[in-house]
């Protein structure tokens, strides 16, 4: 491979100031809202490290890499030690090998012994892992930091599992759409600085921090309403709205992913429609298959598995409160991981949006699932979300003006159940506004 091809993707080799003219950096700077993803501080930069960055489509993985490259240049790292290559045009591991060989020859000519190597969309070349494993085993990366981003195949084909004992100080980083707390930081940094963060899910801690944040509740409520309309994906956040272009672009990426794994677009749409119409109720795979004319419940299971692995949904299983394990035989709840998907699939599937309370429950479940093992429970009554932390804790969303005293509700080993309300707070009754809880989470 000619060095000119590599140099084109690494313009900072000529002049480190060229990073400012990079297309991804330029788009980032032009957005109405911009932020530096918190994941930039999670990437291990200590040699040897093999880092993998996962996440849904268009969550900002490429922008994250470019911002990290800019940061390294600003910190004085020699520009030739930073190598970036976007791999989506490579056919297979042999072409990836040619790319790395060319860079190795280039850095040898510059007497460079340690590099920061960024391989974006590394899963596009067939059997890409063969080249990476070969160079790791040969010791060619022993002084390097590797950061690799990829598509759904990293999860579906379990390709990351092919690197046991070859990770060094590297980490797996899941990059998700903005949480509500991160959304506040983007839209109102002055308020964000004043809102405390809970260190653990425990009653005294939750209400202590909630009351500290209470003076900013009006602004938090306003931002939460906006979050429910926009969600946390960069394409929507940076322009402060979900445009038709954004929805069409995202649907095109989903269709592309489905084609790669030989899945039907029509079946995918039917299952998305089922989720929209059934959420937040627990659903049976058999009932979805029958009602939405899908061949078998196994097909529904396979598609839901794909949707979870590409970060579109989170599946909540019923929890057995005696054994504290999921009951896989019971119906499951399916939650979208971001409000954006409600608007996308409502449009694609020609289905009306559910009530606001449904979006709120989904937001709660998706936020808690990023930090804890997350389930639901149902018998005579239903607990919307149950987490397995130091203890078993329940959360129920109540979007009405009158609610029960939740401090008196005890179910088996679930001794604490919090009621997340629209605007009521009462420590004695375990009531806290949803927006306030998510702001301090």
N, C-alpha and C positions, 0 to 999 in steps of 0.2 A: 504494500500500500504506500502511496506517495505521501511524503511528509506534509505537502501542501494541504492535503485533505484534513489532516489532523490539526494543522495550524489554523485552518479556517474556523474550527470549532473552539480554538483556544487563542483568540485574538490578543489576550493579555501577554502572550509570549513576546509580541513586538513592543507593546507598551501597556503596563498594568492599568493605565487609565482607561483602556479600551473596554474594560468590564462595564463601564457606565453606558456604553453604546450597545451592549448585549440586548437582544430583542426581549428576553424574559425580564431583565432588569428594567428596561425601558417601559414595558407594559406595567410592571409593578409600580414604578414611579408615577405613571400617568393615571392610575386608578384614583377615584374620589376618596377611597379609604385604603390605607396601606398599613401593613404590620409585618413584623418579623416573627415567623412562626416559633413558638416556644421549643419545638423539636430540635431547633438548631443547637440548643445547649445539651441535648441528650446524646448526640452523635459522638462516639469515642474517637478522639484524635491522637491516641497514643499507639505508636507502632508496636507490634503488628495488630491491626484491627480489620476485621471483615464485618462491616455494618450492612444490614439490609433494611430498607425503608419500604414498608407496605402502605396501602391505603386505597381508598376508592379513586375512581377516575377524577381528574381535574380537581384534586384536593390541594394542589400546590407543591407536589414533590419536586418538579423541575425547578420551580422558583426557589424552593428551599436550597437546592444544590447551588444555584447561582448566587444566592445571598451568602451562603457559607464561603464560596470561592472569593467573593468580594471582601468578606471579613478577613479571610486568611491573607489576601493581598494587602489590606489595610494594616494588618499586624506585622507586615514586613517579610512574609514568607516569599522566598525567591519564586518569581513568576513561572519559571520553567519546571518547578517542582509540582505545579498544579496542573493535572491533566484531566480534562473532561471529554467524554465522547458519548454521543447519543446513538444508541445501538439499533434503533428501529428499522434502519435500512440494510442491516447485515443479514445474510441468509442463514448462516450457521456458525458453529463454534470455530471452524477453520478461518472464516473471515474475521471473527473476533480475535483469534490468535494473531492474524496479520496486523491488526490494529495495535495490539499490545507489543508485538515484536518491533514495530516501527517506533513506538514511543520509547521502548527500552534502548534502542540504538541511539535515538535522539538524546536521551538523558545521559547515556554513556559518554557521548561527545561533549557534554557539559559537565562531566565529572559529578553527576548527581547520584547519590546513593540512597536517598529517601524521598518518596513522593506521596502526594495526596491524589488518589486516583478515583475519579467519579465516573461510573458507568451507568448512564441513564437508560431506562427501558431495556435492561440487560437480558430480559427474558424473551425478546423477539428472536434472536438467532437460535436456531434449533440446537439443542444440547449445549447451550452456552456454558453450563456448569463444568463440562469436560475441560475447557480451557482454563477456567479459574482454578479448579482443583489441581490441574497439572502444574501451574506456576506456583501455587502454594506449596505443593509437595516438593517441588524443585528448589524451594527457598528463594525464588525470585522476588517475592513480596515481603520478605522477612523484616524489612525496615519501612514498610509502607502502611498507609491507611487507605483502605478501600471502602467506598460508599456506593452501594448498588441499589437502584430502584427497579421495580418491576411490576408486571401486570398480575392478573388473577392467577396465572399459571404457577406462580411461586407457591400459592396456597393449594390450588386444585391438584397439582401434580406433586406436591410435597417436595419441591426441588431444594428448598432451604435445608431440609433434613439430610441432604447428601453431604453436608459439611461438618460431621461430628469431629471435634478435636481440631478443627481448622479455623476457628473464629478468633483466636487471640483475645484481645480486649474488646472485640466487636459486640454490637448490640442489635437486637431486633427492635425496630421503631415503627409503631403503627401511627400513621398520620391521618387524623380524622378531621371532619369539618369543625369549625369553631364551636366550643361549648358556649353556653350563655355567658359565663364569666369572662371568657376570652372575647366574646362579642361586645361586652361592656367596655373592655380595655380598648377595643378598636374605635367604638363610637363615642365613648366618654372617658378618656384616660384619667381625667381629674377626679371623677367619681370612683373609678376603679381603684385608685390609690387609697381611697378612704374606706373601701369595703374590706373587712377582715375575711380571712379564709379559715374554715373549720379544719382542724387537724385530725379529727376522728368523728365517726358517727355515734354520738352519745348525747343524751338529752341536755345535760347542763352545758356542754360545749356548743351544741346547735343553737340553743336559745340565747346564750351569752353573746355569740357572734351576731345572731339575728337582731337582737336589740341594739347592738353597736351600729349596725347598718341601717336601722330604722329611720334615721333622719333623712336618708337618701331614697326612701321607699317610692316616692312619687316618680322620680327619675328612673328607678329600677323597673317600675311597672310600665312606664312608657317604652323603655328599651325592650322589655319582654314582649310587648305587643308587636314591636317591630321584628323581633327575632322570630316570632311565630309566622310572620309574613315573608321573611327572607330566608331564614335558616343560616347555616354556617359555611356554605361553600364559597370559596373566593370569588368565583365568577359573579355570584349574586351580591355578595357583601361589598365588593369593591365599587360596584355601581349602584348600590343601595336599592336594588329591585331584582326580581326574577323576570327577565325579559323572555319573549318568545324565542329569540335567538339562543339564549342560554339553555332553554328546555330542549330545543331541537338539536343543539350540539351534544347535550348530554345523552339524549336518546340515541343519537347516531353512534356514540361511543359504546353504549350498552349493546346495541345491535352488532357492532363489530366484535365485541367480546363473545357474544352468543354464537356468532358464526365460527369463531376460532375453536370453540369447544362443541360444535355441532349440536346446538340446542335451538329449539323452535322459538321464533319471535312471537308467534301467536299464542303458544302455551304460556310463555313468560307473561304476556299481557293479561291473559285470563287469570293467572295467579295473582298478579299485581291488583287486578280489579277485585278479586276475592278479598284480598287484604284490606283494600280501601272500604269495601262494603261491610266487612265483618269486624274490623278492629273497633273497639279494644276487646271484644269477646274472645274467649278461647275457642279454637276451631279444630274440627276433625279433618284429617287428610282425606278420609273417605267422602265426607260431605262436600268438600271442595271439588273432588273429582267428579262426583255425581252432578252437583249443581252447575258446574262450569264446563261440563262436557269434556273432561280430561280422562284419558284412557284408564289409568289406575291410580291408586293412592301412592304407589311407589314413584310414579312420575311426578306427582306433587311434591313428594319428599325430596327427590333429586333436584328439582328446580328451587325449592326453598333453601336447600343446602348451597346451591350456587349463589343465590341471592344473599345469603349470609356471608359467604366467603368473599364476595365482592363488595361487602360492607353496605348493602342496601337495606337489609333487615337485621334485626336481632330477634332470635327465637327465645321465648321464655317458657321453660317447662314448669309443670306443677311440682311443688316441693313437698316431700313427705316430711312432716314436722316431727315425726318420731325418729326416723333414721337420718334426717337432714341430708337427703339425697334426692335428685330429681326422679319423678315418677314418669318414665318414658311412655307408659301405656295411656296416660291421660291426654286430653286435648292440650294443645299448646297455644300460647298467645304470640302473635307476630307483630312486631313493632318496626316501623320505619326508623332508620337511624338519624334522620334529619328532616325538619319540616319541608325542605325543598322537594322531597320525594312525593309528598302529598300533592303538591301543585303539578309536578311532572306527570305523575300517573293519572291524576284526575283529568288532565288534558289528553294524554295518550289513550286512556281507556274510556273516555267520554262518560266519566262518573263524577257525580257531585262531591264536593269536599264534605267531610264529616264535620260535626260540631267542633267548636274550639276546644272543648274539654277533652276530646279525643286526641287532638294534636298535643295538648298539654301532657296527657298521660304517656304518649309516645316519647315526648321530649324527656320526661322524667326517667322512663325506663332506659332510654339510650344513654343518658348521662350517667346513671348509676352503673350501667353495665360496663362502662369504660374503667371503672375502679373496683368493682366487686363481682362475684358470682351472683347472678340475678335470676330470680324465678317469680312465680305468682302462686297464690294459694286460693282455693275455693272449696267451701263446703256449704254450710247454711248461708254464709256471707262470703264475699270475695275480697281479698287483699290484692290490690293492683300490682304492686311490686314488692318482692321480698328479697333482701340481700343477706348473704352469708359472709359476715365480717367476724369480729371477735365474738359477736352474738348474732342471733337471728332477729332481724329488724324488718318491720313492715311499713309500707307507705301506701296510702290510699288518697286518690285525688277526688275532692268534692267541690264541684263548681257551682254550688248553690249557696244561698244566704244563710240557711240554717244547717248546722252540722252537729253531730253527736260529741259527747265527751270521750275522746279516744284514749285518754289515760286509763280508763277503766276496762278497756278491751284487752284481754289476754287470751292468746290461742296457743295452747301447748307450750313449746319452748320459745315461742315468739312473745316475749314479755313487753316489748315496746313497739307500738304502732303509731306512726305520725300521720296526721291528716293534713294534706297539702291543699290549701284553700285558694280562693281568688284574692282575698284581701284581709282575711281574719288572722289575728295572732293571739294566742292564749297559751302560755306555758303550762298552766295547770291542766288544760284539756288536750295538750299535744297538738295544737293547731298552729300552722305556720303558712304564710303565703308562699305559693309555689315559686314565684319570681324571686323572692327573698332567699329561699332555700337554695335555689340553683345559683344565685349570685355569690353565695358564700361557699358553695361546694368546691 
